[in-house]
Amino acid sequence: PEGCTSEKAFLHIIVKDLPGFPFNTTPPSPRGSITFSAEGKDLIWYSSMSTKNGQTYPPTFTTNGKKRYYVTQTDGCESERLLIESEVLPAF
């Protein structure tokens, strides 16, 4: 309809690429306990692929068995989740 057009506005949009995966530095089979580790910027740790709220500190496990956790890195945008698996072996 006539008279329904507003003034034109300039819109500046920046599209950034997602950061790459963090680099896993977690030992695969430690004895007694493990603290997961990775290298990257502003790491966020998740207990599952679907967990919405992550934590900024890595998980620590002191019980034997297979363990798995996910980690992302953030640089303006958050990367996809990297699955890290390890197995805590019995202490000597």
N, C-alpha and C positions, 0 to 999 in steps of 0.2 A: 504494500500500500504506500501511497505517497506520504512523505513526511516521517517515515519510520526508519530512516537510515541515519545512523550516528556518524560522527567524524571517524575517519580512519585512524587507527593506532598502530604504532610500530611495535612489533613483538620480536624479541631476540631469544632464540632457543639454542641451547648448547646440549648436544647429545654426546655423552662420554661412553667409552668402552668399559665393560666390566673389568675389574682387575683380574689377573690370573690367579690360579690356585696358590695357596701358601705352600711352602716346602716342608714336607714331613721330616722331622728329626727324632721321632719317637723310636726307642729301641724295640726290636720285634719280640724279644723273649727275655725280659729281665727276670731276676730272681728276687722274690720277696715283696716287691712293690714297684709301682711305676707312676711317674707323673708324665702325662703326655706332653709333647713339645712340637713346635713348628716354627718356621721362620716366615715372617711376613709383617705387614703393617696393620696395626690395630686389630689383632686377632680376636675373633669371637668363637667360642666353643659351644657346641650343641650336643645334647644327648641322643638325638635322633634326626632323621632327615626332615621330619615334619614339625619338630619343636619350634615354637615361635620365638620364645625368649631365650637368648643365649647368655653366656657369662664371659667375662673378660679374663678370667684366670683359668689355667688348664686343669683338667680333672686329675685326681690322684686316686690310685687303687692300691689296696693292701691285701686283697684276697686273691687267691690263685684262680686262674681261668682266663678264658678269652675275653678281651675287652674291646669295645669299639666306641668311637666318638667322632664327631664331625667338627671341622674348623673352617672358618672363612677369614678373608682379610678384607679390610675396608680402606678405600682411598677415595672418598667422596661417594662411591657406590660400593656395595658389598658383592664379593665374588660368589661363585657357586660354592657349595659345600664339598669339602674334601673328606672322604672317609678315611679314618686312621684306625688300624687294628693292631693289637698287640696281645700277647699271652703272658700273664704273670705266672712264672714257674715257682714251685716250692723253694723256700730258702734252704741252704745246705743243712 
